[in-house]
Amino acid sequence: MTRPQPDLRAYFVTGADDPFRLAQRARAAALGGAGIIQLRSKPITPRQLFDLGLVVSRALDGTRAALVIDDAVDVALALRQRGARIDGVHVGQDDLPVEHVRALLGPDAIIGLTTGTHDLVERANNVAEYIDYIGCGPFRPTPTKNSGRTPIGLDGYAELVALSRVPVVAIGDIHLDDVQALASTGVAGVAIVRGFMNSADPTQYARTIITNFEKAGQS
């Protein structure tokens, strides 16, 4: 069975905020075309992430955005058991192996995996049947997450895209002005934290990302 491919172009990774405000920001981004909302919002406890997931999943009712949980497969499962619409998870190199994540969440779940180097992309290729995309970063150094990896820079993405068996999402201090150039490298999307969190109009912010991807396809 072939899983539907999520729209990865405008990918909102949440930062810390009041749950209600964050839920409204997520909904606004979704209405502008953000295809993925990832609940990361660190530092956060499992219970806080569970409660946030309930609020955000309700806020996304009626939108096309997929909601994924960062790292915490157990929280994603608990939310699903509670009846929340949780579409999947994004896991890192030190989290549960993706084949076990797939077994737990089922064939229709969206599963993303963090990478960012040639070696990590090659390893991801070995488990490509279990994942839907890889996050590749950092694009440039970012204060929201210290991965310890060397920044990829614009020139590094085309090689990783060509190497990967699954779509690539760029992440790491990406600004709107970077989107068209990154899209031209072949990445399937850009994951952004601060741009969405600081935007006065998340709906328009998401629309601009989509527009810049479309411009890259026309050039």
SERO-4910 file (N, C-alpha, C, O; in steps of 0.05 Angstrom, whole numbers):
BEGIN
 pado doro    nc1    nc2    nc3   cac1   cac2   cac3    cc1    cc2    cc3    oc1    oc2    oc3
  Met    A     17    -24      0      0      0      0     18     25      0     37     27     15
  Thr    A     11     44    -17     25     69    -18     12     90      0    -12     95     -4
  Arg    A     27    101     18     15    121     36     13    148     21     30    154      4
  Pro    A     -8    163     26    -10    190     14     14    207     23     21    207     47
  Gln    A     26    222      5     48    239     12     39    265     24     23    280     11
  Pro    A     47    272     48     39    297     61     50    321     46     72    319     33
  Asp    A     37    344     48     47    369     36     67    380     56     60    390     77
  Leu    A     93    378     49    114    386     67    124    414     63    142    423     78
  Arg    A    114    428     43    126    454     35    128    474     58    149    484     64
  Ala    A    106    479     72    105    497     94    101    481    120     79    472    125
  Tyr    A    122    477    135    123    459    157    128    475    183    150    486    186
  Phe    A    108    477    200    110    493    224    117    476    248    103    458    256
  Val    A    141    481    259    150    468    284    145    487    307    156    509    307
  Thr    A    129    479    326    120    498    346    141    503    367    157    486    374
  Gly    A    141    527    377    157    535    400    140    537    425    116    533    424
  Ala    A    152    545    447    137    547    472    119    571    472    127    593    464
  Asp    A     94    567    482     75    589    484     51    579    500     49    556    506
  Asp    A     34    598    507      8    590    520     -7    571    501     -9    577    477
  Pro    A    -18    549    511    -31    529    493    -52    541    476    -54    534    452
  Phe    A    -69    559    486    -90    570    470    -79    587    447    -87    585    424
  Arg    A    -60    604    454    -47    621    433    -33    604    412    -34    609    388
  Leu    A    -20    583    421     -6    565    403    -25    551    385    -20    547    361
  Ala    A    -47    542    396    -67    528    380    -79    547    358    -83    539    335
  Gln    A    -84    572    366    -94    591    346    -74    597    325    -80    601    301
  Arg    A    -48    598    333    -27    603    313    -24    579    294    -20    583    270
  Ala    A    -27    555    305    -26    532    288    -49    531    268    -45    525    245
  Arg    A    -73    538    277    -96    539    259    -92    560    238    -98    555    214
  Ala    A    -82    583    246    -78    604    226    -58    596    205    -62    601    181
  Ala    A    -36    583    213    -16    573    194    -29    552    176    -24    552    151
  Ala    A    -45    534    187    -58    514    171    -76    526    150    -77    517    127
  Leu    A    -91    547    157   -109    560    138    -94    573    116   -105    578     94
  Gly    A    -68    580    121    -51    591    100    -37    571     82    -24    578     63
  Gly    A    -40    545     89    -28    524     73     -7    508     86      5    491     73
  Ala    A     -1    513    112     19    496    125      8    468    126    -13    462    136
  Gly    A     24    449    114     15    422    112     21    404    135      8    384    140
  Ile    A     41    413    151     49    397    175     52    416    198     65    437    196
  Ile    A     40    409    221     45    422    246     58    402    264     47    381    270
  Gln    A     83    408    273     97    390    291     97    402    319    108    424    323
  Leu    A     86    388    338     86    397    365    113    390    378    118    367    385
  Arg    A    130    410    381    156    407    394    156    422    421    159    411    442
  Ser    A    154    448    419    149    465    442    165    459    467    154    461    490
  Lys    A    190    452    464    207    446    487    215    472    502    217    493    489
  Pro    A    221    471    528    219    448    546    189    442    554    174    460    559
  Ile    A    182    416    554    155    409    559    154    381    571    169    364    562
  Thr    A    136    376    590    134    349    602    115    333    584    100    344    568
  Pro    A    116    306    587     97    290    572     68    297    577     52    297    558
  Arg    A     61    303    602     33    311    607     26    337    594      4    340    583
  Gln    A     44    356    595     39    382    581     37    378    551     20    391    538
  Leu    A     53    361    540     52    355    511     25    342    504     13    348    484
  Phe    A     16    324    521    -10    311    517    -32    331    517    -49    331    499
  Asp    A    -32    349    538    -53    369    540    -52    388    516    -73    396    505
  Leu    A    -28    396    508    -25    413    485    -35    400    459    -48    412    443
  Gly    A    -29    374    457    -39    359    433    -69    359    431    -80    361    409
  Leu    A    -82    357    454   -112    357    454   -122    384    443   -140    385    427
  Val    A   -110    406    453   -119    433    446   -113    438    417   -130    448    402
  Val    A    -89    432    408    -82    438    380    -97    420    360   -106    429    339
  Ser    A   -102    395    367   -117    377    349   -145    388    345   -156    386    323
  Arg    A   -157    398    366   -184    410    363   -183    435    346   -201    439    329
  Ala    A   -162    451    349   -160    476    334   -156    470    304   -164    487    288
  Leu    A   -145    447    297   -140    441    269   -164    427    255   -162    420    232
  Asp    A   -186    423    270   -209    411    258   -218    428    233   -219    452    234
  Gly    A   -224    414    211   -232    427    187   -210    438    170   -215    449    148
  Thr    A   -185    434    178   -162    442    161   -150    417    149   -156    394    157
  Arg    A   -132    421    130   -119    398    117    -92    392    130    -79    373    121
  Ala    A    -83    407    149    -57    404    161    -56    378    176    -75    370    190
  Ala    A    -33    364    174    -27    341    190    -14    349    216      2    368    217
  Leu    A    -21    336    238     -9    342    264      9    319    272      0    296    275
  Val    A     34    325    277     53    304    286     66    313    312     69    337    318
  Ile    A     73    293    328     85    297    354    115    293    352    124    274    339
  Asp    A    131    310    364    160    308    364    169    287    384    163    289    408
  Asp    A    184    267    375    197    247    392    179    228    407    184    204    407
  Ala    A    158    238    420    144    223    441    122    205    428     99    213    426
  Val    A    131    181    420    112    162    408     91    154    428     67    150    421
  Asp    A     98    152    453     78    144    474     57    165    476     33    158    480
  Val    A     64    191    475     44    212    477     26    212    452      2    216    454
  Ala    A     38    207    429     21    205    405      1    183    407    -22    186    400
  Leu    A     10    160    417     -9    138    421    -31    144    441    -54    137    437
  Ala    A    -23    157    463    -43    164    484    -63    184    473    -87    181    478
  Leu    A    -54    203    457    -72    222    445    -91    209    426   -115    215    425
  Arg    A    -81    190    410    -99    175    392   -120    160    407   -143    158    400
  Gln    A   -111    147    429   -130    132    446   -151    150    457   -174    142    462
  Arg    A   -144    175    463   -163    195    473   -182    205    451   -202    218    457
  Gly    A   -176    199    426   -193    208    404   -183    232    389   -196    242    371
  Ala    A   -159    242    396   -147    265    382   -137    256    354   -128    233    351
  Arg    A   -139    274    335   -129    268    308    -99    273    308    -91    296    302
  Ile    A    -83    253    313    -54    255    311    -45    239    287    -50    215    286
  Asp    A    -32    252    268    -26    239    243      0    224    243      6    208    225
  Gly    A     17    230    263     43    216    263     63    228    283     55    242    301
  Val    A     88    223    278    109    232    295    134    239    279    137    231    256
  His    A    151    256    291    177    261    280    197    252    301    196    262    324
  Val    A    215    234    294    234    223    313    263    230    306    269    234    283
  Gly    A    280    229    326    308    235    322    325    209    322    314    187    325
  Gln    A    350    212    320    368    190    318    369    174    344    376    150    343
  Asp    A    363    186    366    365    172    392    338    163    402    335    153    425
  Asp    A    317    166    386    290    157    394    286    128    385    304    115    376
  Leu    A    261    118    388    255     91    380    262     87    350    258    105    334
  Pro    A    273     64    343    278     58    315    252     60    299    231     52    308
  Val    A    255     70    274    230     77    259    214     52    252    190     54    248
  Glu    A    227     29    249    211      5    243    192     -2    266    170    -12    261
  His    A    200      4    290    183     -1    313    162     21    316    139     16    324
  Val    A    169     45    309    150     67    308    128     61    288    104     65    294
  Arg    A    135     51    265    115     43    245     97     21    255     73     22    251
  Ala    A    109      1    268     93    -21    279     73    -11    299     50    -21    301
  Leu    A     81      9    315     63     19    336     41     37    325     18     35    334
  Leu    A     48     54    305     29     74    296     13     65    271     -8     77    265
  Gly    A     22     44    258      7     34    236     15     44    209     31     63    207
  Pro    A      3     33    188     13     39    160      6     66    150     19     76    132
  Asp    A    -14     80    162    -22    106    152     -9    129    165    -13    152    157
  Ala    A      6    125    187     18    147    201     40    160    185     54    147    169
  Ile    A     44    186    190     66    201    179     90    198    198     87    204    222
  Ile    A    112    189    188    136    187    205    159    201    192    167    195    169
  Gly    A    170    220    206    194    235    197    218    228    214    215    221    238
  Leu    A    242    230    203    266    223    217    287    245    213    291    255    191
  Thr    A    300    253    235    320    274    234    346    263    223    356    242    231
  Thr    A    358    278    203    384    271    192    399    297    190    395    316    205
  Gly    A    418    299    171    432    324    167    460    321    156    474    340    152
  Thr    A    469    296    153    495    290    141    492    269    120    472    255    119
  His    A    513    266    104    513    246     83    509    218     95    493    202     85
  Asp    A    523    213    117    522    187    130    494    181    141    483    159    138
  Leu    A    482    201    154    455    197    165    434    194    144    415    179    148
  Val    A    437    207    121    418    203     99    421    175     88    401    162     82
  Glu    A    445    165     85    449    138     76    436    118     96    424     98     87
  Arg    A    439    123    121    427    105    141    396    106    139    382     86    141
  Ala    A    386    130    134    357    133    131    347    118    106    325    108    106
  Asn    A    363    117     86    356    102     62    351     72     68    335     59     55
  Asn    A    366     62     88    363     34     96    336     28    109    328      5    111
  Val    A    322     49    119    296     45    132    275     62    117    254     69    129
  Ala    A    280     67     92    262     85     77    234     74     75    215     90     72
  Glu    A    230     48     77    203     37     75    186     44     99    161     42     98
  Tyr    A    199     53    120    184     59    145    178     89    149    162     96    166
  Ile    A    191    106    133    189    135    138    177    149    113    178    138     91
  Asp    A    167    173    118    155    188     97    173    212     87    170    221     65
  Tyr    A    191    220    105    209    242     97    232    243    118    230    230    139
  Ile    A    253    258    111    274    263    130    276    293    134    274    309    115
  Gly    A    281    301    159    289    329    165    319    331    162    334    315    173
  Cys    A    328    351    147    356    354    142    365    382    151    356    402    141
  Gly    A    383    383    170    393    409    180    417    405    198    426    383    203
  Pro    A    427    428    208    415    454    204    424    468    178    446    464    168
  Phe    A    405    483    166    412    500    143    434    520    151    454    522    138
  Arg    A    429    534    173    450    551    186    447    547    216    427    537    225
  Pro    A    466    556    232    464    553    261    438    566    271    430    587    262
  Thr    A    425    552    290    400    562    301    400    560    331    409    540    342
  Pro    A    389    579    345    387    578    374    365    559    385    365    553    409
  Thr    A    347    550    367    325    534    377    333    505    382    319    490    396
  Lys    A    355    496    369    363    468    373    393    465    365    400    472    343
  Asn    A    409    455    384    437    451    379    441    421    371    443    404    389
  Ser    A    443    416    345    445    388    336    473    378    338    478    353    339
  Gly    A    493    396    339    521    388    338    531    382    311    554    375    307
  Arg    A    514    384    290    522    379    263    531    404    249    522    426    256
  Thr    A    548    401    230    558    424    214    535    435    197    521    419    184
  Pro    A    531    461    196    510    472    179    513    463    150    535    462    139
  Ile    A    490    457    137    491    447    110    495    469     89    509    466     69
  Gly    A    482    492     94    484    514     75    469    508     49    462    484     44
  Leu    A    464    528     34    448    524      9    460    504    -10    446    488    -22
  Asp    A    487    505    -12    500    488    -32    500    458    -24    506    441    -41
  Gly    A    494    452      0    495    424      9    470    408      5    470    384      6
  Tyr    A    447    422     -1    422    407     -2    418    390    -27    407    368    -25
  Ala    A    426    400    -50    421    385    -75    433    357    -73    420    338    -82
  Glu    A    457    354    -62    469    328    -60    453    309    -41    450    286    -48
  Leu    A    444    320    -19    428    304      0    401    296    -12    392    274     -7
  Val    A    389    314    -27    364    308    -40    368    286    -60    351    267    -62
  Ala    A    389    287    -76    395    266    -96    400    239    -82    394    218    -93
  Leu    A    413    240    -59    420    216    -45    396    202    -32    395    178    -30
  Ser    A    377    218    -22    355    208     -5    334    193    -22    327    201    -44
  Arg    A    325    171    -10    303    156    -23    276    167    -15    255    159    -26
  Val    A    275    186      4    249    198     12    252    228     10    274    239      9
  Pro    A    229    243     10    231    272      9    247    284     32    248    273     54
  Val    A    260    307     26    277    321     45    264    347     54    255    362     37
  Val    A    264    352     80    254    377     91    278    392    103    291    381    120
  Ala    A    283    416     94    305    432    105    296    445    131    272    453    134
  Ile    A    314    448    150    308    461    176    333    474    187    355    465    181
  Gly    A    329    495    202    352    508    216    355    537    209    370    544    190
  Asp    A    340    555    223    342    584    219    336    592    191    351    608    179
  Ile    A    315    581    179    307    588    152    288    612    153    270    613    170
  His    A    293    631    136    276    655    133    261    655    107    267    639     89
  Leu    A    241    672    105    225    672     80    243    677     56    237    666     35
  Asp    A    263    694     59    280    700     36    297    676     27    308    676      5
  Asp    A    298    655     43    313    631     36    297    611     21    308    593      8
  Val    A    270    613     22    253    591     14    256    585    -16    258    562    -23
  Gln    A    255    605    -33    255    600    -62    281    586    -70    281    567    -86
  Ala    A    304    595    -59    330    583    -66    331    555    -55    341    537    -69
  Leu    A    321    550    -31    321    523    -21    303    504    -37    310    482    -43
  Ala    A    280    515    -44    261    499    -61    275    491    -87    269    469    -98
  Ser    A    291    508    -98    305    503   -123    325    480   -121    334    469   -141
  Thr    A    334    474    -96    353    451    -93    339    424    -94    352    403    -96
  Gly    A    312    425    -93    297    400    -94    285    391    -68    272    370    -66
  Val    A    289    407    -46    277    399    -21    247    400    -23    236    416    -38
  Ala    A    233    383     -8    204    381    -10    190    401      8    167    407      5
  Gly    A    206    413     27    193    432     45    214    445     63    238    438     63
  Val    A    205    465     78    221    479     97    207    478    124    183    485    126
  Ala    A    221    470    145    210    470    172    220    494    187    244    499    188
  Ile    A    202    509    197    208    535    209    195    537    237    172    531    241
  Val    A    211    547    256    201    551    283    195    581    287    172    590    289
  Arg    A    217    597    289    215    625    297    199    642    278    184    660    286
  Gly    A    202    637    252    187    653    233    157    651    237    143    671    237
  Phe    A    147    627    242    119    623    247    111    634    275     91    647    278
  Met    A    128    628    295    122    636    322    122    667    325    107    677    341
  Asn    A    139    681    310    141    710    313    124    725    293    122    750    295
  Ser    A    111    711    275     96    725    254     70    737    265     56    725    281
  Ala    A     65    762    256     40    775    263     16    763    248     -7    767    256
  Asp    A     22    749    226      1    737    209     10    710    199     20    708    177
  Pro    A      7    689    215     16    662    207      3    652    182     15    636    167
  Thr    A    -21    661    176    -35    652    152    -20    663    128    -14    648    109
  Gln    A    -14    688    127      1    700    105     29    689    104     40    686     82
  Tyr    A     41    684    127     68    673    127     69    646    112     87    641     96
  Ala    A     50    629    119     48    603    105     43    606     75     55    592     59
  Arg    A     26    625     68     20    630     40     45    639     25     49    631      2
  Thr    A     61    655     38     85    665     24    105    642     20    118    641     -1
  Ile    A    107    624     39    124    600     34    114    584     10    130    577     -7
  Ile    A     88    579      9     77    564    -14     83    579    -40     91    566    -60
  Thr    A     79    605    -40     83    621    -64    112    619    -73    118    616    -97
  Asn    A    131    620    -54    159    618    -61    167    591    -71    184    588    -88
  Phe    A    154    570    -62    158    543    -73    148    543   -102    161    531   -119
  Glu    A    125    555   -107    114    555   -134    132    571   -153    135    563   -176
  Lys    A    144    592   -143    162    608   -160    187    592   -168    196    593   -190
  Ala    A    196    575   -148    220    559   -154    213    538   -176    230    532   -193
  Gly    A    189    528   -176    181    509   -196    178    521   -223    179    507   -243
  Gln    A    173    548   -224    169    561   -250    196    571   -262    197    578   -285
  Ser    A    217    572   -245    242    584   -255    259    563   -269    281    570   -279
***
